[in-house]
Amino acid sequence: MKLRSLSLLICVSTLVACSAANQVQIIAGPNTVIPLHQQGEQAGRYHNLYPGKKSYPVSCESHCYPSNAQLICETQGENCLYTGTQPTPQLNTHFTVRWLGHAGFIIKSPNGQQLLFDPVKAQFDSPVDLAFRLTAGFYRQPGDWLSTHELKNIDAVMYSHLHYDHFNKADIAEIGNSPRYLVPLGLADNFPTNGFNISEMAWYAKTTIDDLNIHAVPAHHFSSRVLIPYLYEDQNKDLWNGWLLEQNGRTLFFAGDTGYSKHFNDIQQKYGDIDVCLMPIASYYHEQNANWYRYVHTTPEDALSAAQELNCKLMIPWGYGNSSWQMGDHSSHSALLRLLYMHKKMDSKIPLYILNEGETIKL
């Protein structure tokens, strides 16, 4: 009895060591892409498919944030509610989409699978959250979150990349080890240890949950996760990607954090026209480093151009909102104001469906 009590005490004091090991599977193959540098200073680090100086199809140069009567705000572009008339989707995809805020979505597939994209409940993982709490304008208000019942019925959780606003270890612990976790290459070693079932996927790799096809697809971004942000000792050691769901001949695309590049056209060429596109439109503006921010984050007009290349039948934007972190934005809804303006100016034929945090649409 004394030995058993001693073992229990040791296990409690070293909880991680006593937790069940994670199960990690790597999904890659001859038809997938693993974009690793092979030589030079970046050997062994991942890279984008189309690096280098960029040109953009359309750029808003001035007066990009006019007020919009459909967006009711407490102050200019801040703390807003979208009240505009929405298009009536005629897609019959039977995907159900609920926006949790920022990049977080819960998706119900046509045949009933429950999926999460980039769920982050509140703030960054500790201790980074404290640094941002002390930095004016960077502390996030809580977004929408899942009920206990919903958490128990999640089939898969998909992360686009490792940045703090998309990947939160505390949330992974709350979601638990019942779902499958699908991630880009390299991310598994960032998980807590508790018997998680993790599949790392190369670009264009495919896996299934019942009859739901899930494809990992390229994005144009970068990766880092260090104690002090922007030191980048671990920059690009883990991959980043978007996700494509396919069921009953219908498709839903989640772009992840990404800048504009030719990878959107590649995705359309490989998978055909996309029914529903969840597209980022924020975090592109920075007074001191505007070119870099846009290089890795689509402006609203970049997102519209990408949606055109994907031949999206409906675009749902994300990244703005009352629960956004406003990292590279004028205000909580400045990106949405710019999207509404540029959608009209570009005479875009792609319908927009604008969600407020917590809202649901069945498509």
NORVEN-V109107 format. One line per field, one symbol per residue. ss: DSSP state (@ for helix, = for strand, . for the rest). psi: psi as a letter, one per 40 degrees, with the letter a starting at -180 (. if undefined). burial: + if it has 9 or more other ideal C-beta (glycine too) atoms within 8 Angstrom, else -. A space follows every 10 residues. Layout:
BEGIN
ss = ???
psi = ???
burial = ???
END
This chain:
BEGIN
ss = .@@@@@@@@@ @@@.@@@@.. ..=====... ..=..=.... .....=.... .......... .......... =====..=== ==........ .....===== =..=====.. ...====... .......@@@ @@@....... .......@@@ @@...===.. ........@@ @@@@@....= ====..@@@@ ......==== =.=..====. .======... .......... .......... .======..= ====...... ..@@@@@@@@ @....===== .........@ @@@@@@...@ @@@@@@@@@@ ...=====.. .......... ...@@@@@@@ @@@@@..... .=.......= ==.
psi = dddddddddd ddegdddeii iihhhhhiad eihgghheia deheiiiidg iaiiiidihh difefiihee hhidihehgi hheihiihhf dfdehhhhhe ibehihhhid eeihihhfhh dciiiieddd dddehheehh ihaiiiiddd deehdihhhd aeideehhdd dddddaedii hhiiheedee iihffihhhh hiheiiiihb ehhhhhiiig aihigidhie dfdeheeiii iaihihhfei ihhhdahiih aedddddddd eaihdhhhhi eafehhddfd dddddehhid ddddddddde fhdhhhiida iefiefgfid ideddddddd dddddefheh ihhhiiheii hh.
burial = ---------+ +-------+- -+---+++-- -+--+-+--- ----+++++- -----+-+-+ ---++--+-- +-+---++-+ -+------+- +-++++++++ ++++++++++ +-++++++++ +--+---++- ++-----+++ --++-+---+ +--+++++++ ++++++++++ +++-+---++ ++++++++-+ ++++++++++ +++++++-+- -+++++++++ +-++++---- ---+++++++ +++++++--+ ++++++++++ +-++-+++-- +--+++++++ +++++----+ --++++++++ ++++++++++ ++++++++++ ++++++-++- ++++++++++ +++--+-+-+ -+++++++-- +-+
END
